[in-house]
Amino acid sequence: MSEDAKAPQDPFEMFRRLWGPLGVPVPGMAMPTLDPQEIDKRIGELKSVEMWLSMNLNMLRMSIQGLEMQKAGLTAMQQAMTMGTPPAGNADRKP
């Protein structure tokens, strides 16, 4: 027999063989559903996950922006303090 005759007919067989020994379940890989209600349910679940991830991404961005603003404020205060403080050697001199 040639190699083509031994090739699996199921296009997802490769993934099952790859992930099967690891004990990782591959949901929906055996047979895609033909039920429109099940597909709508999955779409709804995935949209919920998408919204949750978007919310977390936005919170992460806000945290990063807050830390960047805090850093900029600290840098500005440090520069103002070094500019406003006379050098140590000039403290003994009188104008």
Backbone bond lengths (Angstrom), bond angles and torsions (degrees), N, CA, C in turn:
res aa  C-N    CA-C-N  psi(-1)  N-CA   C-N-CA  omega(-1)  CA-C   N-CA-C  phi
1 M - - - 1.445 - - 1.518 109.60 -
2 S 1.312 114.96 147.50 1.456 119.60 178.61 1.526 109.72 -85.92
3 E 1.324 116.67 170.29 1.462 121.96 -179.86 1.529 110.89 -64.72
4 D 1.336 117.89 -33.98 1.463 121.45 -179.16 1.521 111.41 -64.59
5 A 1.308 117.98 -33.72 1.459 121.30 -179.80 1.524 110.67 -71.04
6 K 1.334 118.18 -27.61 1.461 122.27 179.50 1.525 112.27 -85.78
7 A 1.329 118.81 -10.72 1.467 121.82 -178.16 1.522 109.66 -63.76
8 P 1.322 117.86 139.17 1.464 119.99 -179.76 1.530 110.69 -66.70
9 Q 1.322 114.95 144.12 1.458 119.92 179.13 1.527 111.64 -78.47
10 D 1.322 116.75 -30.04 1.460 121.96 179.84 1.531 108.54 -80.49
11 P 1.331 118.15 122.51 1.467 119.20 -178.35 1.527 113.62 -65.47
12 F 1.335 117.70 -19.73 1.457 120.81 -179.27 1.523 112.92 -95.30
13 E 1.313 116.65 -0.18 1.466 121.24 -179.92 1.524 111.08 -58.46
14 M 1.329 117.20 -37.78 1.459 121.25 179.73 1.527 110.45 -59.51
15 F 1.356 117.22 -43.18 1.453 120.53 -179.54 1.529 111.19 -68.13
16 R 1.312 116.47 -39.56 1.467 118.98 178.24 1.518 110.99 -63.21
17 R 1.328 116.59 -41.33 1.470 119.43 178.61 1.518 110.85 -67.65
18 L 1.332 116.38 -35.45 1.456 120.90 -179.06 1.524 111.12 -71.15
19 W 1.332 117.52 -46.00 1.450 121.81 -174.63 1.519 113.03 -92.53
20 G 1.314 118.42 -20.51 1.461 121.46 -177.05 1.508 113.83 -56.83
21 P 1.344 119.64 -48.19 1.465 119.68 -179.41 1.522 112.91 -64.57
22 L 1.303 117.70 -21.49 1.463 120.35 -179.20 1.524 111.88 -80.02
23 G 1.315 116.40 -11.23 1.459 119.70 -179.07 1.510 112.54 79.75
24 V 1.322 117.68 15.04 1.456 121.51 -179.09 1.520 107.97 -91.70
25 P 1.328 117.79 118.73 1.457 118.42 178.15 1.523 110.66 -71.41
26 V 1.290 115.93 139.82 1.459 121.27 179.10 1.522 106.55 -112.85
27 P 1.357 117.01 91.91 1.459 119.11 -174.46 1.522 111.74 -67.71
28 G 1.308 115.30 141.81 1.447 121.18 175.09 1.512 115.05 72.67
29 M 1.321 117.71 6.16 1.452 119.58 -176.71 1.530 111.48 -87.60
30 A 1.334 117.84 -19.14 1.457 119.11 -177.87 1.523 110.77 -71.58
31 M 1.310 116.51 -52.91 1.454 120.36 -179.31 1.518 107.94 -151.01
32 P 1.312 117.88 118.60 1.458 118.94 178.42 1.526 109.96 -62.52
33 T 1.320 115.75 144.85 1.450 119.86 -177.43 1.527 110.77 -75.50
34 L 1.295 115.87 148.58 1.455 121.60 177.71 1.526 110.97 -110.40
35 D 1.335 116.44 4.80 1.458 122.05 -179.07 1.530 110.01 -88.28
36 P 1.334 118.34 117.05 1.475 120.71 -179.23 1.524 112.74 -60.20
37 Q 1.331 118.11 -33.09 1.464 120.41 179.25 1.527 111.06 -66.79
38 E 1.316 116.49 -39.51 1.468 120.64 178.18 1.537 110.11 -65.66
39 I 1.326 115.71 -39.05 1.469 120.00 178.47 1.526 109.92 -65.78
40 D 1.342 117.40 -42.39 1.473 120.72 177.27 1.525 110.87 -61.85
41 K 1.335 116.44 -39.41 1.472 120.67 178.21 1.523 110.21 -62.42
42 R 1.323 116.95 -45.27 1.467 120.57 179.65 1.528 111.10 -64.60
43 I 1.330 116.62 -39.96 1.468 120.24 177.70 1.517 109.61 -61.29
44 G 1.330 116.98 -44.73 1.459 120.90 178.41 1.516 112.52 -60.77
45 E 1.326 116.47 -43.08 1.465 120.46 178.72 1.519 111.18 -63.42
46 L 1.325 116.34 -43.18 1.460 119.71 -179.31 1.519 111.57 -67.71
47 K 1.339 117.32 -34.99 1.471 119.86 176.56 1.524 110.60 -67.17
48 S 1.335 116.85 -36.07 1.470 119.84 176.27 1.522 110.40 -63.07
49 V 1.319 116.65 -43.74 1.467 120.76 177.98 1.528 109.85 -63.56
50 E 1.332 116.60 -41.33 1.465 120.45 179.12 1.527 110.95 -60.92
51 M 1.346 117.24 -43.63 1.468 120.40 179.11 1.525 110.62 -64.22
52 W 1.340 116.98 -40.79 1.457 120.68 179.47 1.531 110.49 -63.00
53 L 1.335 115.93 -43.69 1.459 119.64 179.11 1.526 111.40 -65.97
54 S 1.329 117.39 -38.84 1.463 120.84 177.80 1.525 110.74 -63.36
55 M 1.329 116.00 -42.19 1.461 120.06 178.49 1.532 110.34 -62.07
56 N 1.324 117.01 -44.40 1.459 120.16 179.17 1.524 111.47 -65.40
57 L 1.328 116.94 -37.15 1.462 120.61 177.53 1.521 110.35 -63.92
58 N 1.326 116.94 -42.68 1.460 120.16 178.60 1.522 111.36 -65.27
59 M 1.333 117.81 -39.39 1.461 120.53 177.40 1.525 110.77 -65.08
60 L 1.319 116.94 -38.82 1.460 121.33 177.74 1.527 110.55 -63.77
61 R 1.336 116.29 -43.90 1.471 120.07 178.21 1.524 111.08 -61.75
62 M 1.341 117.05 -41.69 1.461 119.68 178.69 1.527 111.16 -64.75
63 S 1.317 117.52 -37.97 1.471 120.81 177.99 1.524 110.53 -64.31
64 I 1.322 116.52 -42.33 1.465 120.57 179.34 1.524 109.75 -64.00
65 Q 1.329 117.13 -44.77 1.461 120.28 179.74 1.519 111.13 -63.06
66 G 1.331 116.78 -39.86 1.464 120.19 177.83 1.518 111.76 -62.52
67 L 1.329 116.84 -42.80 1.464 119.91 178.43 1.525 111.67 -67.27
68 E 1.333 117.07 -36.18 1.465 120.03 177.29 1.524 110.58 -65.36
69 M 1.339 116.59 -39.79 1.472 119.73 177.74 1.526 110.48 -66.88
70 Q 1.329 117.43 -39.63 1.462 121.45 178.06 1.528 110.08 -62.46
71 K 1.322 116.75 -42.76 1.460 120.79 179.31 1.516 110.77 -64.48
72 A 1.346 116.80 -43.05 1.464 120.27 179.32 1.528 110.74 -63.15
73 G 1.331 117.00 -39.35 1.458 120.57 178.09 1.519 112.01 -65.10
74 L 1.333 116.99 -43.88 1.464 120.25 178.27 1.522 111.80 -64.14
75 T 1.316 116.40 -40.30 1.465 120.50 178.64 1.520 110.32 -63.59
76 A 1.340 116.83 -42.79 1.462 120.63 179.22 1.525 110.93 -64.48
77 M 1.343 117.34 -40.49 1.479 119.99 178.33 1.517 111.00 -65.88
78 Q 1.329 117.95 -40.12 1.461 120.54 179.37 1.527 110.85 -65.34
79 Q 1.309 117.09 -40.20 1.469 120.19 178.36 1.519 110.70 -66.89
80 A 1.325 117.61 -39.43 1.464 120.78 178.95 1.518 110.52 -65.71
81 M 1.319 117.01 -37.72 1.468 120.00 179.74 1.525 111.04 -68.76
82 T 1.310 118.16 -38.99 1.462 119.88 -179.70 1.520 110.73 -72.70
83 M 1.302 118.40 -30.70 1.471 120.81 178.48 1.520 110.96 -77.35
84 G 1.311 118.39 -33.90 1.461 122.20 -177.03 1.509 113.24 -83.76
85 T 1.293 120.53 -17.28 1.457 124.11 -178.77 1.525 108.79 -91.09
86 P 1.335 117.06 125.32 1.472 118.07 178.24 1.522 110.62 -68.45
87 P 1.302 117.69 151.60 1.462 120.44 177.54 1.521 111.21 -57.74
88 A 1.309 118.52 150.57 1.463 123.55 -175.24 1.527 111.57 -63.57
89 G 1.307 119.60 -33.77 1.459 122.73 -178.15 1.533 112.80 -73.04
90 N 1.293 119.53 -23.58 1.462 123.16 -178.21 1.508 113.27 -90.80
91 A 1.316 120.16 -0.71 1.457 122.79 -176.56 1.524 111.55 -69.32
92 D 1.360 120.02 -27.69 1.451 123.22 -176.51 1.540 111.51 -84.07
93 R 1.298 119.34 -20.36 1.461 122.56 -177.19 1.520 111.16 -76.75
94 K 1.340 115.74 148.07 1.457 120.96 175.37 1.520 107.11 -106.68
95 P 1.299 117.63 141.31 1.470 119.85 -179.52 1.495 114.11 -69.42
